[in-house]
């Protein structure tokens, strides 16, 4: 049945569910769930915008977030890839996201960097440092806002940070603290 031997043990959780459970046991969100949280935040902004301005629902786009994962190649150069969540070989994850919100219906690119608590308990070693540095350099070189998500309960503030990072930011660095969570975002103008 489904290519599995009849006498094989029944799997109650798949790979991603195990990662999510590990993150939840540490009272935080699994890192690969962040893109979906940004998607929901952008969708909510569109729904509120349509209601507030009495617009037809047809103005709401079909796509709210487009993203690629940023990884280091064998020469430590940053490259964009599409891969299955959880295939990371480092405790730092970075994405280039395009967020589609009413303020930027054509999309606004941002760089999002986050720790994976399920990979070696989220330690920050040389590989994580390299990815963080290269993704930060990429955001500065392309003048893109950079969002660093770290700590517990990041999901509570993603909807607010999504709006804040898309608006014009006259500041260079900003820190937002909420429920033991640090979100650092940088506007590169």
LUMGU-304265 format. One record per residue: x, y negated, z negated of N, C-alpha, C in turn; residue number from 0. Coordinates in steps of 0.001 Angstrom, whole numbers, plus 500000, padded with zeros to 6 digits. Each point is the difference from the previous one (the first is absolute). Example, Ala and Ser with C-alpha at 12.3 -4.5 7.8 and 13.67 -1.06 7.14 Angstrom:
2
[[513190,505690,492200],[499110,498810,500000],[500900,498800,500000],0]
[[499650,498950,500720],[500820,498810,499940],[499230,498910,499270],1]
***
This chain:
189
[[500834,501170,500000],[499166,498830,500000],[500883,498761,500000],0]
[[499851,499115,500960],[500763,498771,500154],[501509,500249,500009],1]
[[500430,501172,500462],[501415,500304,500077],[500645,500347,498676],2]
[[499202,500226,498962],[500521,500337,498678],[499658,501462,499715],3]
[[500977,500713,499473],[499774,501409,499673],[498887,500127,498974],4]
[[499217,501061,500125],[498865,500229,499115],[500443,500101,498546],5]
[[501175,500569,499755],[500467,500169,498633],[500830,498818,499477],6]
[[500110,498917,500784],[500737,498814,499554],[499220,499289,498897],7]
[[500720,499456,499014],[499291,499300,498916],[499276,498761,500533],8]
[[498859,499712,499385],[499197,498839,500390],[500678,498734,499505],9]
[[500226,499054,500905],[500613,498727,499624],[498909,499041,499549],10]
[[500096,499541,498778],[498987,499077,499487],[500334,498552,500327],11]
[[501262,499725,500226],[500421,498642,500339],[500981,500041,501157],12]
[[499865,499042,500893],[500995,499917,501059],[501161,499117,499526],13]
[[500986,499828,500858],[501220,499271,499669],[499711,498578,499517],14]
[[499167,499262,500746],[499707,498615,499616],[499199,499927,498710],15]
[[499102,500927,499793],[499243,500002,498750],[500930,500218,498810],16]
[[501009,500832,500156],[500971,500210,498938],[500770,498721,499701],17]
[[500381,499273,501063],[500708,498723,499817],[499098,498982,499299],18]
[[498748,499925,500441],[499049,499073,499360],[499825,500336,498516],19]
[[499875,501274,499699],[499845,500430,498600],[501227,499625,499184],20]
[[501188,500179,500566],[501234,499622,499299],[500010,498506,499697],21]
[[499627,499196,500988],[499957,498547,499796],[498947,499642,498953],22]
[[498842,500637,500068],[498932,499710,499036],[500411,500378,498585],23]
[[500741,501078,499848],[500490,500381,498671],[500929,498936,499421],24]
[[500658,499257,500883],[500867,498901,499558],[499251,498662,500007],25]
[[498670,500094,500117],[499096,498847,499948],[500298,498951,501063],26]
[[500269,500470,501202],[500223,499079,501112],[499374,500580,501264],27]
[[500132,499302,501086],[499410,500374,501283],[501064,500635,500884],28]
[[499628,501035,500729],[500938,500624,500936],[500324,499012,501105],29]
[[501266,499843,500279],[500493,498963,500910],[499352,500064,501385],30]
[[499736,501195,500517],[499430,500107,501342],[498503,499686,500038],31]
[[499417,499675,498868],[498612,499531,499976],[499908,498486,500174],32]
[[501127,499290,499911],[499972,498551,500128],[499476,499499,501351],33]
[[500404,500584,501139],[499442,499510,501262],[498467,500060,500041],34]
[[499418,501075,499447],[498539,500086,499955],[499404,498937,499080],35]
[[500709,499669,498936],[499509,498954,499099],[500030,498638,500691],36]
[[501046,499743,500777],[500043,498763,500783],[498862,499991,501019],37]
[[499740,501151,500617],[498903,500111,500978],[498663,499631,499344],38]
[[499745,500541,498831],[498747,499707,499289],[499923,498532,499585],39]
[[501135,499426,499596],[500026,498584,499620],[499670,499111,501205],40]
[[500575,500319,501161],[499724,499216,501217],[498548,500169,500435],41]
[[499489,501201,499915],[498604,500265,500358],[499066,499190,499101],42]
[[500291,499986,498712],[499186,499234,499050],[500033,498517,500322],43]
[[501167,499480,500376],[500105,498577,500366],[499106,499691,501203],44]
[[499971,500901,500987],[499151,499789,501169],[498521,500015,499617],45]
[[499599,500948,499174],[498594,500102,499592],[499567,498743,499263],46]
[[500846,499511,499089],[499686,498761,499274],[499950,498798,500944],47]
[[500928,499960,500939],[500053,498895,500969],[498718,499957,500840],48]
[[499560,501146,500469],[498774,500074,500812],[498791,499534,499189],49]
[[499918,500435,498749],[498879,499594,499141],[500032,498514,499687],50]
[[501177,499478,499654],[500130,498591,499622],[499712,499048,501156],51]
[[500310,500415,501210],[499840,499125,501165],[498837,500402,500900],52]
[[499180,500916,499539],[498825,500476,500753],[500362,500379,501436],53]
[[501035,500780,500139],[500461,500430,501318],[499455,501391,500311],54]
[[499923,500339,501288],[499563,501363,500342],[501077,501010,499615],55]
[[499579,501191,499638],[500947,501046,499603],[500924,500402,501144],56]
[[499620,499635,501206],[500815,500361,501161],[501364,499303,499993],57]
[[500189,498947,499180],[501308,499331,499934],[501003,500793,499166],58]
[[499505,500960,499214],[500895,500813,499176],[500766,500948,500923],59]
[[501333,499964,499926],[500779,500870,500896],[499883,501469,499618],60]
[[500329,500853,500937],[499986,501445,499738],[501253,500425,499234],61]
[[501056,499238,500157],[501281,500311,499356],[500326,498893,498999],62]
[[500364,500374,498771],[500309,499023,498964],[501489,499957,499675],63]
[[500676,501123,500147],[501434,500094,499726],[500638,500928,501019],64]
[[501123,499560,500504],[500834,500852,500869],[501372,500034,499330],65]
[[500600,501158,499898],[501292,500041,499322],[500914,501073,500567],66]
[[501291,499744,499853],[501034,500985,500284],[500903,500047,498778],67]
[[500557,501154,499755],[500930,500125,498882],[501386,499585,500472],68]
[[500710,499295,499146],[501368,499584,500287],[500944,500950,499270],69]
[[500894,500621,500737],[500961,500934,499412],[501392,499685,500538],70]
[[500997,500556,499346],[501378,499830,500461],[500389,501179,500874],71]
[[500644,499709,501123],[500493,501088,500846],[501354,500477,499457],72]
[[500666,500868,500723],[501267,500567,499525],[501124,498970,499903],73]
[[499802,498825,500616],[501001,498925,499942],[499549,498864,499082],74]
[[499007,500269,499177],[499443,499017,499056],[499370,498789,500680],75]
[[499497,500208,501228],[499242,498952,500688],[498518,500252,499740],76]
[[499263,498921,499820],[498571,500113,499741],[499251,500295,501295],77]
[[499165,501028,499976],[499187,500344,501165],[498549,500187,499557],78]
[[499083,499786,500937],[498571,500189,499736],[499589,501376,500502],79]
[[499262,500740,499145],[499532,501328,500394],[498575,500222,499508],80]
[[499352,500962,500605],[498711,500511,499517],[500281,501404,499498],81]
[[499697,500251,498734],[500188,501349,499477],[498931,500298,498955],82]
[[499870,501272,499707],[499024,500464,499029],[500397,499481,498614],83]
[[499047,499519,499206],[500320,499543,498645],[500684,501092,499187],84]
[[500949,499580,499175],[500668,500930,499104],[501233,500664,500581],85]
[[500410,499629,501200],[501172,500604,500628],[501272,499207,499707],86]
[[499924,499062,499068],[501140,499147,499678],[501107,500789,499304],87]
[[501246,499554,500234],[501150,500614,499348],[500724,498988,499115],88]
[[499266,498990,499577],[500498,498976,499095],[498832,499508,499143],89]
[[500321,499397,498883],[498959,499521,499088],[499482,498610,500316],90]
[[500426,499428,501115],[499537,498676,500420],[499311,500154,501346],91]
[[498828,499389,500134],[499228,500066,501241],[499781,498572,500483],92]
[[500096,499805,501307],[499754,498674,500577],[499133,500160,501248],93]
[[499139,499018,500200],[499139,499976,501175],[500023,498619,500633],94]
[[499806,499986,501296],[499645,498770,500702],[498506,500140,500239],95]
[[499219,499100,499386],[498546,500054,500131],[499509,498776,500751],96]
[[498999,500209,500802],[499258,498904,500606],[498632,500015,499340],97]
[[499695,498911,499287],[498729,499887,499292],[499059,499127,500812],98]
[[498812,500499,500270],[498993,499264,500761],[498951,499484,499015],99]
[[500030,498696,499752],[499074,499350,499070],[499383,498795,500699],100]
[[498919,499436,499450],[499352,498859,500660],[500946,498831,500286],101]
[[500967,499767,499105],[500949,498901,500215],[500958,500279,501149],102]
[[500231,501272,500289],[500876,500430,501081],[499332,501148,500755],103]
[[498947,499708,500763],[499291,501086,500697],[500884,500728,501011],104]
[[501047,499328,500499],[500921,500649,500937],[501056,500822,499268],105]
[[500030,499888,498664],[500916,500784,499186],[501146,499182,499460],106]
[[500446,500360,498815],[501131,499347,499343],[500942,501095,499527],107]
[[501239,499954,500479],[500988,501002,499607],[500574,499684,498630],108]
[[500190,501026,499203],[500654,499903,498695],[500873,501233,499815],109]
[[500977,499895,499127],[500820,501138,499607],[499594,500373,498578],110]
[[499698,501269,499790],[499612,500498,498684],[501022,501045,499582],111]
[[500536,499837,498789],[500993,500919,499458],[499473,500505,498659],112]
[[500140,501296,499746],[499503,500560,498738],[500830,501202,499580],113]
[[500028,500254,498692],[500665,501179,499442],[499080,501206,500088],114]
[[500590,501173,500229],[499256,501257,499941],[500346,500687,498687],115]
[[499122,499877,499034],[500214,500560,498662],[500099,501522,500035],116]
[[499484,500625,501062],[500011,501459,500084],[501302,500538,500578],117]
[[500890,499126,500442],[501292,500427,500539],[501071,499676,498957],118]
[[500520,501023,499364],[501027,499847,498961],[499602,498950,498960],119]
[[498739,500029,499635],[499406,499113,498985],[500198,498522,500344],120]
[[500075,499687,501288],[500081,498613,500442],[501331,499327,499743],121]
[[501059,500787,499845],[501307,499406,499728],[500439,499116,501155],122]
[[500814,499016,499690],[500478,499025,500974],[501497,500208,500159],123]
[[500365,500836,500979],[501403,500299,500252],[500503,499330,501266],124]
[[501174,500415,500496],[500592,499373,501194],[499095,500049,501240],125]
[[499316,501118,500238],[499136,500095,501190],[498802,499059,499889],126]
[[499422,499936,498809],[498861,499101,499779],[500447,498549,500162],127]
[[501186,499693,499465],[500546,498643,500101],[500218,499603,501458],128]
[[500534,500930,500808],[500237,499707,501426],[498688,499712,500728],129]
[[498991,500843,499764],[498717,499795,500678],[499374,498675,499563],130]
[[500026,499718,498711],[499459,498741,499489],[500719,498812,500651],131]
[[501332,500071,500059],[500793,498917,500579],[499688,499817,501491],132]
[[499978,501103,500766],[499741,499898,501445],[498580,499484,500289],133]
[[499025,500477,499243],[498623,499523,500200],[499886,498522,499636],134]
[[500707,499574,498965],[499997,498583,499604],[500683,499149,501066],135]
[[501107,500489,500525],[500694,499286,501082],[499091,499878,501220],136]
[[499287,501063,500323],[499066,500001,501127],[498921,498932,499797],137]
[[499462,499916,498783],[498946,499007,499738],[500549,498584,500149],138]
[[501223,499773,499535],[500594,498656,500137],[500307,499681,501456],139]
[[500569,500948,500717],[500368,499781,501398],[498782,499704,500870],140]
[[498855,500626,499680],[498784,499808,500788],[499016,499035,499353],141]
[[500446,499363,498904],[499180,499015,499275],[498631,500570,499617],142]
[[500036,501217,499440],[498778,500676,499577],[499917,500008,498477],143]
[[498811,499823,499448],[499859,500147,498545],[500388,501415,499590],144]
[[500643,500090,498838],[500398,501305,499461],[499278,500209,498679],145]
[[499402,501160,499860],[499296,500343,498766],[500704,501206,499404],146]
[[500439,499872,498742],[500597,501126,499302],[499030,500433,498909],147]
[[499535,501244,500076],[499052,500541,499035],[500749,500935,499057],148]
[[499889,499738,498717],[500693,500825,499022],[499211,500064,498720],149]
[[499973,501155,499393],[499388,500137,498693],[498613,500573,500046],150]
[[499341,499925,498863],[498680,500586,499845],[498910,499076,500530],151]
[[498901,500614,500413],[498769,499298,500334],[500143,498957,501109],152]
[[500866,500259,500958],[500180,499088,501124],[498696,499800,500749],153]
[[499182,501053,500064],[498762,499937,500767],[499060,498909,499498],154]
[[500106,499601,498742],[499098,498995,499451],[500204,498630,500624],155]
[[501178,499754,500548],[500282,498665,500511],[500261,499961,501508],156]
[[499907,501123,500683],[500279,499992,501437],[499037,499097,500755],157]
[[498730,500015,499659],[499061,499170,500748],[500341,498529,499851],158]
[[500412,499568,498824],[500356,498596,499788],[501313,499649,500689],159]
[[500982,500878,499895],[501287,499731,500627],[499870,500011,501518],160]
[[499117,500828,500544],[499802,500029,501449],[499571,498623,500490],161]
[[499093,499355,499273],[499557,498666,500373],[501134,498995,499811],162]
[[500659,500055,498845],[501028,499022,499672],[501148,500015,500994],163]
[[500436,501193,500383],[501161,500086,500872],[499664,499550,501419],164]
[[498736,500024,500362],[499609,499586,501342],[499787,498503,500107],165]
[[499667,499377,498900],[499813,498559,500008],[501359,499322,500129],166]
[[499981,498732,500357],[501243,499253,500087],[500625,499918,498619],167]
[[501235,500447,499880],[500694,499969,498719],[501115,498958,500053],168]
[[499836,498887,499276],[501048,498981,500008],[501168,500366,499097],169]
[[499937,501144,499347],[501054,500427,499089],[500822,501098,500648],170]
[[501189,500231,499475],[500837,501053,500555],[499801,501314,499280],171]
[[500106,499989,498691],[499824,501224,499219],[498859,499831,499019],172]
[[499252,501051,499783],[498935,499954,499019],[499882,501362,499338],173]
[[499703,499987,498717],[499820,501240,499252],[498594,500011,499433],174]
[[499375,501139,500026],[498665,500161,499455],[500028,501188,499057],175]
[[499580,499773,498766],[499979,501069,499007],[498555,500340,499687],176]
[[499693,501275,499926],[498660,500438,499646],[500075,501429,499481],177]
[[499544,500228,498788],[499949,501353,499423],[501312,500765,500172],178]
[[501093,499455,499530],[501319,500651,500059],[500503,500184,501419],179]
[[499505,499245,500925],[500350,500150,501409],[500721,498742,500469],180]
[[501045,500178,500744],[500690,498867,500600],[499796,500067,501509],181]
[[499478,498928,500537],[499909,499886,501451],[500824,498775,500369],182]
[[500979,500192,500817],[500854,498895,500432],[499765,499792,501478],183]
[[499626,498801,500364],[499836,499752,501418],[500798,498777,500403],184]
[[500532,500045,501194],[500863,498962,500502],[499463,499498,501319],185]
[[499915,498701,500119],[499590,499401,501262],[501247,499457,500694],186]
[[500287,500483,501162],[501197,499573,500733],[499581,499043,501110],187]
[[500106,498735,499734],[499618,498975,500997],[501230,499345,500555],188]
***
